[in-house]
Amino acid sequence: MSGSLVLLHLAGAVALLLYATRMVRTGVERAYGDVMRRRLRSTLRNPFAAILAGTGLAVALQSATAVSLLVGSFVGSGIVGGAAGLIAVLGADLGSALVVKILTFDLTIIVPICLFVGTAIFLATERREWRQFGRILIGIGLLVLSLQLIGEASEPLRQSALLPVIVNYLAGDPVTAFLLAAIVTWLFHSSVAAILLLVALSARGLVPVELGVVMVLGANLGGGLIAAMLSRTLPPAARTVPFGNLVLRGAGSMLALAGLVLLSPPLHALGASAPLQIVNAHIAFNVALVILGVPLAGLVHRLVETTVASFAAPATPEAFAAEASALDPTVLDNPPLALANATREVVGICETVEVMLKGVIDLYEEPDRARIAALAALDDRVDRRHAAIKLYLARIAPAGMSEENALRTQELLGACVKLEQVGDIIVRNLLVNVRKKLDRGLDFTPEGWRELCGLHASVLSNARLAFNVLISRDRETARQLVVEKDRLRDMERETSRLHFERLREGTIRSVETSSLHLDTIRDLKQINSLLASIAYPVLEEEGWLRGSRLRVK
């Protein structure tokens, strides 16, 4: 087999590895993301619990980067402290190392099982949670399969005359090998994928253990760099955790590299084979980082916070005087371009409504008057944009407007009205309930709060579906949105039934919060109905929408 063909096979196997890792992560985020976020917020206040939570979340998502960005957003919004967030991310780095360990076992048997069961589940149901669970299983199967393909693709490299020259050079220049591994990890955007590739090559005898450990340290530096680079556009407070993690991982990996070069420790003590020694070195490094990083987390966070704040551009009143608008008046005589601009502006409303919908459940859990006022102010932005879009659509020249453009105009206008109504419900109903809960010092029962969180998570998931339908006009997504609407109606009935059962049992907290509980259920159902109706124009075009739900006698 020629060298170019070997590299092509290896590139394809690595691409499958990256895709499978992302498939598992997105499946977990879509199915359980909101639940994990709520539980993570409640555990980050305890350092030991924060380490365990970060570790568990990284194992579930197969990505310490995702955990770093998530925790960074919590710190940026003031939900948790920066030091606690940094400790959780150190736990996530350890969790990422444990994922590598798990995937080095012989998991060949689970490939056909995961692919078959995952595909069967994905195709057999329309329920979002089950379809995403099927997606996760398929991703795991492809992930293990990709590791097998990497091993097979790299087998011909044993006969390569060039590879030993490259390996010998890198073995004699640990700094270059360290930096190369960091760059490759950053390009992969996954330290798990980079280290698994390294382990697969070492299993074929292509990478000696000394070089492999050096490159593992470089991969840890690259792993910290990924989240730091992805967070560079976030607010300063949200960047402190990813950058703090980069400081700890970077400093730790460079100190470990220096110790490895100067002291030449006996690596054979880490395991019986080169792949095992490389994986165990990766785990040992991250365990040491947790032990040494926890007491330093507060100091590192303060230093990073000061540094990030000094580079942040000072906020001025002029910076917030006007909101960017896509409504270009110079293209009103060109309906397709004008409608594209209006669509971009509606997307802005969708983003604001999503922020409001996500934020209101946080306020139910931890009411705060300043944050209540900040969220209520977002409704004014929705109102302003709705008014601007309405006037803009009315000014589009009707002469050059086709029937399709006219229908799209009505669709965008209807969506704007519904989004404005959703914003009003959040501010005038749900936030009123938050204030009552704060003023009266009320708390839901654990069962009632769990039911409300599940209902809210479904509404938020459906909101994202609705926004996608508005942009893509995909008929299958529109159909799924209406199916989810019917499922949420069943959830609402079941939640109300369980609440009345607790009332009959005389549960004190259920009696105290009864009106808040039922009002919240009603408002969430109303929001979901408004969002689901965004799909109706698409379904109507396809002939999939009945004129009435009444049975004809």
C-alpha positions, 0 to 999 in steps of 0.5 A: 500500500502506498504512503499516500493511501495509508495516510488517507485511511488514517485521516478517514479513521481520525475523522470518524473518531472526531465525528463520533466524539462530537456525536456522543457529546451533542446527544448528551447535551440535547437529551440531558443538557438542561438537567445537568446544568441545573444539578451542576449549579447546585453542586459547585459550591462544595470543592469536593463535590465540584471535582466529582461533578466536573469529572462525571460531566466530562465522562458523560460529554467526553469533553473537558472543553464543553465543561469548561465553557459551561462552568465559565458561563455560570461564573460569568452570570454570577451563579457560582464563584470563580474558584469553585468553577476552576476546581470543577474544570480540574475535575473535568480534565481528570474525567477526560483522562478517565474517558481515554482509559475506558476507551483503551479496553477491548470494547470490540463486542459493543460496536455491533450492539451499540450500532444496532440498538442505537439505530433501532431506538433512533428509528423506532420512536419520535420521542426526543429523549429516546432518539438522542439516547439512540444517537449516543449509542451510535456515537459510542459504537462509531467511536470504538470502531474508529479506534479499530480503524486507526490501528488497522490504518497505521499497521503499514507504517511499521514498514515506513522508512521515513517514520523512524527518522521523524520519531527519532528526531522528536525523541531527541527534541522533547520541546518540539514534540511537546509543542507539536502535540499541543498544536495537533490537539488544538487542531483536533479540538479534542484532547481525548481524540489526540491522546487516543490516536497517540495510544493507537500508534504506540500500540503498533510500536510506532511511538516509544513510551518516552516520546508518548509521555512528552506528547501527552503533556503537550496534548494537555496544554493543547486541551487547555488552549481549546477552551481558552480560544473558544471563550475569547468572544465571551464576556470577561467574567465568563473567560476567567475559568477557561483561561485559569484552567489554561494557566494551571494546565500549561504551567503544570505540563511545562513543569512536568516536561522539565521534570521528565527531561531532567530527572528521567523517572522510571516510566516502566512503573506506570504499566506493562506496555507502552500504551498502558504507560502513556494512558496512566501517565495522562491520568497521573498528571491530571490527578496531580493537577487536581491535588495541587490545583485545588489550593491554588484555584482562588489565587489563579482565578484572581490573577486571571480575573485581573489580567482579563479585566485589564485587557477588556475594552472599557464599556461606554454609554455609546456602546449600548446606545443602539442595537445592531440591526440587519434591517437595511432600508436600501434593499426594500425594492428587492423583496428576497434581500429584504426578507433575508434581512428581516429573517436575520433580525427575527433570529435576534429576537429568537436568541433574546427569547431563548435567553429569557426562557433559560434565565427564568427557571434559574430565577425560580431556583435562586430569586434575585431582584437585580437579575429579575430586573435585568431579565425584564429589560430584555422584553423591551428589546424584543418589543423594539425589534418586533416593532422595527420588523413589522414596519420594515416588512410593511415597507417592502415594495409589493410590485416585485413580490412573488406569492412565495415572498408574500407568504414568507412575509406573513410567516415572519410577521406571525412569528414575531407576534408569537415571540413577542407574546412569549416574552410578555408571558415570561415577564408579566406572568413567570417573573411575577411568580418569581417575585411572589416566591421571593417575597413570601419565602416559598419553596416547591416540594422536591417532587414539584420542582422536579416536575416543573424543571422537566416541563421547562426543559421540554419547552426550552427544547421545543423553542430551539426546534421552533427557531430552527423551523423558522430559519430552515423551514424543514418539514420533518423538524416542523412535524416533530415540533407539533408531535412534541407539542402533543407530548407536552400536553400530556406532561402538563396533565400528568404534572397537574394530576401529581400536584393535586395528589400532593394537595390531597395528602396535605403536603404543606409546601404543596399547599403553600405553592399551589397557585405558583405551581399551577400558574407556572404549568399554565404559562409554560404550556401557553408558551409551548403552544405559541412556539409550536404554531411557528411550524404551522405555515410549513405544515400547511404548505405540505398539506399535513395540517388539518383545518380543525381538530373537531371530529366531523359527525 
